[in-house]
Amino acid sequence: MNHPPNRPSLVESIRRAWEMVDLTPPPRDPVERALRRCLTIDDLRETARVRVPRPVFEFVDGAAGTEASRDRALAAFDRIHHHPGPLAATARVPIDLSTEIFGRRVALPLIMGPTGFTRMSHTDGELAVARAAAHAGIPYTLSTPATTSIEDVAAATPDADRWFQLYVLRDRARAVDLMARAAATGYRTLVVTVDTPTTGDRRRDTRNGFTIPARIRPRELLQIARHPGWATRFLRAEPLGLASFPIDGHGDMWQGLKAISGADFTFDEIAWVRERWDGPLVVKGILDADLARRAVELGADGVVVSNHGGRQLDRTVAPLDVLEPVAQAIGGQAAVFLDSGVREGSDIAAAIALGATAVLVGRPYLYGLMVGGERGAAHAIEIFRRGLDHHLRLLGVTSVGQLNRRHVTLAPAPHLNADRRERKVSL
Ligand SMILES: Cc1cc2nc3c(=O)[nH]c(=O)nc-3n(C[C@H](O)[C@H](O)[C@H](O)COP(=O)(O)O)c2cc1C
């Protein structure tokens, strides 16, 4: 048979095709297999969705009211435009992703934020996340309503940079006790959350009849049957409970927590906390430059610009939109952190360019935890690390410290435009 010149014969084509065939079997370990397919935090989220019963996934993924606060926090990062600097030889040089936070070098400008009831996502819970963070060289924040105690997390990660998040409980003596135990076991930084006078209106939880401990009705039985891996682990593990302080006389822990939480705690009491904590003090849940200034006046060493991932007040401003005004108000005097909606390495770069020292994340590591316990949490951290490294190379910088305001612009939020238009008309 004659072939046109340069066109391979049939045999040659088959040989070439055969050379391309890859028969390496996929990893046998299902967790490893699942994690390999998760290139992004959104991949982890979609994988998590099918790994755990729906009420558990929705407890983590859901937000308050219309969920606009969560969605705005996420969408704000789509309004960031990144501007590369001049081409620099950044392809192969090591990129320095480390940052100094309160006098200590951390490997990445990323902090595992506090999340309550973590052992519900995966029975290894707080220990798994704390270990993954310690391994990656970044801080971990243990929450007040944690399901592993202050002491147990400290014992499992003795050399880690551990932070403790405090809800100032109605019984102030209990709050003082929590602070004392955190200090005694080497937690370095105290994070006081100020956006939770009461719990947000979590409609998905209400619709799901979500309680802790779970009440198992026929609907839940079906969910459990569909998730045997999660269910077997859950039923074999120590029952879920608030590990750092017991709640007496309340069947439902969630309601019990509401009953004891600090409904009478006010902003000025940050000074009261300051008097009782020697280490760095961070105020979490700030969405206003004047309040950030006030927090610093009351003794805070840093603030977290945050809408609690949209789980508290509905329809807030996106935290990213107030980051720069807050950084202008207190930067230089105090550290500025951002959380809510951080999902990409490039989101971390954007926050830093706008004045943040580092970011906190909540759901991203919980999605990882649901997919693969400690390995899943570590995978989430690695997604951020790899993403940030790659993004900095493309921006043409070789360290986090070189990021500056020229690297980003933030387009205004659409509803803010609408407000401005209205004002113009009325002039
Ligand atoms: C399941 C869950 C539980 C949380 N529990 C707490 C908590 O106990 N204390 C607190 O200050 N913040 C809590 N948060 C808020 C996080 O610390 C953080 O502000 C938020 O998750 C950031 O948004 P992101 O999930 O988009 O990263 C919780 C968040 C989630 C998702």
The ligand as a Tripos MOL2 file, in Angstrom:
@<TRIPOS>MOLECULE
LIG
   31    33     1     0     0
SMALL
NO_CHARGES

@<TRIPOS>ATOM
      1 C1        -18.5800   24.1940   60.9580 C.3       1 LIG1
      2 C2        -18.0160   25.5070   61.3950 C.ar      1 LIG1
      3 C3        -17.8880   25.7750   62.7560 C.ar      1 LIG1
      4 C4        -17.3620   27.0000   63.1720 C.ar      1 LIG1
      5 N1        -17.1790   27.2170   64.5280 N.ar      1 LIG1
      6 C5        -16.5990   28.3700   64.9330 C.ar      1 LIG1
      7 C6        -16.3230   28.5760   66.3110 C.ar      1 LIG1
      8 O1        -16.5680   27.7240   67.1550 O.2       1 LIG1
      9 N2        -15.7670   29.7650   66.6720 N.ar      1 LIG1
     10 C7        -15.4760   30.7500   65.7580 C.ar      1 LIG1
     11 O2        -14.9660   31.8080   66.1270 O.2       1 LIG1
     12 N3        -15.6920   30.5560   64.4490 N.ar      1 LIG1
     13 C8        -16.2520   29.4010   64.0160 C.ar      1 LIG1
     14 N4        -16.4640   29.2030   62.6840 N.ar      1 LIG1
     15 C9        -16.0740   30.2400   61.7090 C.3       1 LIG1
     16 C10       -14.6350   30.0330   61.2240 C.3       1 LIG1
     17 O3        -13.7060   30.2360   62.2400 O.3       1 LIG1
     18 C11       -14.3040   31.0030   60.0820 C.3       1 LIG1
     19 O4        -14.5820   32.3150   60.4800 O.3       1 LIG1
     20 C12       -15.0620   30.7010   58.8060 C.3       1 LIG1
     21 O5        -15.2190   29.3140   58.6240 O.3       1 LIG1
     22 C13       -14.3030   31.2960   57.6220 C.3       1 LIG1
     23 O6        -14.9730   31.0890   56.4400 O.3       1 LIG1
     24 P1        -14.6500   29.8720   55.4300 P.3       1 LIG1
     25 O7        -15.3570   28.6840   55.9990 O.co2     1 LIG1
     26 O8        -15.2280   30.3580   54.1520 O.co2     1 LIG1
     27 O9        -13.1470   29.6940   55.3950 O.co2     1 LIG1
     28 C14       -16.9930   27.9830   62.2200 C.ar      1 LIG1
     29 C15       -17.1160   27.6980   60.8700 C.ar      1 LIG1
     30 C16       -17.6140   26.4780   60.4380 C.ar      1 LIG1
     31 C17       -17.7050   26.2020   58.9680 C.3       1 LIG1
@<TRIPOS>BOND
     1     1     2 1
     2     2     3 ar
     3     2    30 ar
     4     3     4 ar
     5     4     5 ar
     6     4    28 ar
     7     5     6 ar
     8     6     7 ar
     9     6    13 1
    10     7     8 2
    11     7     9 ar
    12     9    10 ar
    13    10    11 2
    14    10    12 ar
    15    12    13 ar
    16    13    14 ar
    17    14    15 1
    18    14    28 ar
    19    15    16 1
    20    16    17 1
    21    16    18 1
    22    18    19 1
    23    18    20 1
    24    20    21 1
    25    20    22 1
    26    22    23 1
    27    23    24 1
    28    24    25 2
    29    24    26 1
    30    24    27 1
    31    28    29 ar
    32    29    30 ar
    33    30    31 1
@<TRIPOS>SUBSTRUCTURE
     1 LIG1         1 GROUP 0 **** ****
